[in-house]
Amino acid sequence: MKIYLNGKLVDKREAKVSVFDHGFLYGDGAFEGIRSYNCRVFRLKEHIDRLYETMHTLMIDPHLTKKQMNDVVLATLRANKIKDGYIRLIVSRGEGDLGLDPRKCFGRPNVICITDKITLYPPELYQQGMAIITVPTVKNVPNALNPQLKSLNYLNNILAKMEATHCGYNEAVMLEENGYIGECTGDNVFIYKDGVLSTPHLGRLKGITAAAILELAAKIKIKVFEGYITRHEMYNAGECFLTGTAAELIPIVKVDGRTIGEGRPGPVTKKLLDAFHQLTKKDGVKYSF
Ligand SMILES: *Cc1c(COP(=O)(O)O)cnc(C)c1O
């Protein structure tokens, strides 16, 4: 396996960064998770744009243009001959001293690209649907750590994930500060009822997969709503599913012990999943090797 590290494609064993990297010491950095389908990188521009927005807020300059970052992703995929894969693009603050101050990071940011294959949840759950629970840890508030930042600091989500797995569930629903539905630890939440597909407008990362699902829903004339969603509404939804680059689209059939709809993946979920698969076949930046 070849890893892109600061301008070079190196062997996995040689892909190492300093223990003084503030990405390691403090979670100071930005990342993206991206997928490619049959030699097409899905929504690559959107991912690169979001990466640069995170870096802009963190004031990290990768010393690469967006075009060059785009080419980093394609070169890593080519080097590993990956047709269908998951891409992890990381820009960490770089090497500094033991203090927090990014100005003391004399080195350049570390730019890393890893390409691999992953499925987030066990395959059978995509067929049967998954059960999830709400957890005590709430989403970071926007004025502390804005959910829009896809930063290397994921403790908020990791704590929630641990609460779910500790109770025997694969995934957690995190509420935002007022107790409305926020999102899961790496996925956005959707519910469907009476012809309307709803997703929270606050307390969530604006996922690129979620945006694609909202577009597809509008195209097949399903009404969409972005706003406050309560647990009560989620429990009484006809259908529910999660979206994310790693997870893709996974049906949810139980939340906090309440059965959702018929207790199996619903027709709208299946329709959107099918439309999403069609989209990944034609959308995307092409590459070859
Ligand atoms: C990455 C991520 C998502 C999903 O976003 P996509 O752009 O669809 O991959 C949702 N929530 C969190 C917390 C994430 O980190």
The ligand as a Gaussian input file, in Angstrom:
#p B3LYP/6-31G(d) Opt

LIG

0 1
 C      -18.068000      13.342000       7.710000
 C      -19.218000      13.417000       8.629000
 C      -20.539000      13.282000       8.194000
 C      -20.908000      12.866000       6.789000
 O      -20.554000      13.807000       5.848000
 P      -20.338000      13.386000       4.324000
 O      -19.890000      14.633000       3.682000
 O      -21.613000      12.892000       3.808000
 O      -19.286000      12.319000       4.332000
 C      -21.548000      13.509000       9.098000
 N      -21.291000      13.801000      10.381000
 C      -20.030000      13.908000      10.844000
 C      -19.808000      14.235000      12.274000
 C      -18.965000      13.715000       9.988000
 O      -17.717000      13.804000      10.445000

